[in-house]
Amino acid sequence: QVQLVESGGGSVQAGGSQRLSCAASGFTNRRYCMAWFRQAPGKEREGVALIGSDLSTNYADSVKGRFTIPKENAKNTFYMQMNSLKPEDTGMYYCAAGPRCRWRRTGYGNWGQGTQVTVSS
């Protein structure tokens, strides 16, 4: 059974940086897409960044140039580096795993519990 555990959230001022981690276990093969989603209060959960099993990455327009999934991930852990944070980046951040990279949350059957990121102005 796949398990995902996020960490690294917290409070930061606008313009600052944070690095989120997602520790993964239980994979039976390496052909998974790993994704970061976020959900702000009262809003839908939205995809932020994806990395495929071929290490190709994609980013939502709202975070392009600011967020990065490093391709050099530690074994069974993947990260997201968030720079130049804005108050609108505030939300609960989730990592997810699925067979193919999709922007829709329904494409992912495995989710972590989430980690809160709060960006103050």
C-alpha positions in Angstrom: 0.0 0.0 0.0 1.4 3.4 -1.0 1.9 5.8 1.8 2.8 9.5 1.4 3.9 11.8 4.2 4.4 15.5 3.7 6.5 17.8 5.8 8.1 21.2 5.6 5.2 23.6 5.8 4.9 26.5 8.1 4.6 30.3 8.2 6.7 32.6 6.1 6.7 36.2 5.0 6.0 37.1 1.4 9.1 36.9 -0.8 10.4 34.1 1.4 11.1 30.4 0.5 10.1 27.0 1.7 10.9 23.4 0.8 8.3 20.8 1.1 9.1 17.1 1.3 7.0 14.0 0.5 8.3 10.7 1.9 6.9 7.8 -0.2 6.7 4.1 0.6 4.9 1.0 -0.7 5.5 1.5 -4.4 5.6 -1.7 -6.4 7.3 -0.1 -9.3 8.8 3.3 -10.2 6.3 4.2 -13.0 4.4 6.8 -11.0 3.6 10.4 -11.5 4.2 12.4 -8.3 2.3 15.6 -7.9 1.8 18.5 -5.6 -1.7 20.0 -5.1 -2.8 22.7 -2.8 -6.1 23.8 -1.4 -6.9 27.3 0.0 -9.9 27.7 2.4 -13.1 27.8 0.4 -11.4 26.8 -2.9 -11.0 23.7 -5.0 -7.9 21.6 -4.7 -5.6 22.6 -7.6 -2.5 21.0 -9.1 0.7 22.9 -8.6 3.5 20.8 -10.0 4.0 17.4 -11.5 7.0 15.1 -12.0 6.7 12.0 -14.2 8.6 8.7 -13.9 10.8 10.1 -16.8 11.6 13.1 -14.6 9.7 15.5 -16.9 8.1 18.3 -14.9 5.1 20.6 -15.4 4.0 23.6 -13.4 0.8 25.5 -13.0 1.0 29.0 -14.6 0.6 30.6 -11.2 3.8 29.1 -9.9 6.0 28.9 -13.0 9.4 30.4 -12.3 8.9 30.3 -8.6 8.3 26.6 -7.7 10.6 23.8 -8.7 10.6 20.0 -8.2 14.2 19.1 -8.1 15.0 16.1 -10.3 17.7 15.0 -7.9 15.4 13.6 -5.3 16.5 11.5 -2.3 15.5 7.8 -2.4 11.8 7.5 -1.8 11.4 11.2 -1.1 10.6 14.0 -3.4 10.6 17.7 -2.8 9.2 21.0 -4.0 11.2 24.2 -3.6 9.0 27.3 -3.3 10.6 30.7 -3.8 9.2 34.2 -4.0 6.2 33.1 -2.0 3.1 35.2 -2.2 0.1 35.4 0.2 -2.0 33.7 -2.5 0.2 30.7 -2.1 -1.3 30.1 1.3 -3.0 26.7 1.6 -2.8 23.1 2.5 -0.3 21.3 0.3 -0.7 17.7 -0.6 1.5 15.2 -2.4 -0.1 12.6 -4.6 0.8 9.6 -6.6 -0.9 8.2 -9.7 -0.2 6.1 -12.8 0.0 9.1 -15.1 0.5 12.8 -14.8 -2.8 14.7 -14.8 -3.9 18.1 -13.5 -7.1 16.7 -12.2 -7.2 15.4 -8.6 -9.3 12.5 -9.7 -6.3 11.1 -11.5 -4.5 10.3 -8.2 -5.4 7.5 -5.9 -2.8 8.0 -3.3 -2.6 11.2 -1.1 -0.7 12.4 1.9 -2.3 14.1 4.9 -1.1 17.6 3.8 1.1 20.2 5.2 0.0 23.8 5.8 1.8 26.7 4.2 0.9 30.2 5.3 2.4 33.3 3.6 1.9 36.6 5.3 2.2 40.0 3.6 
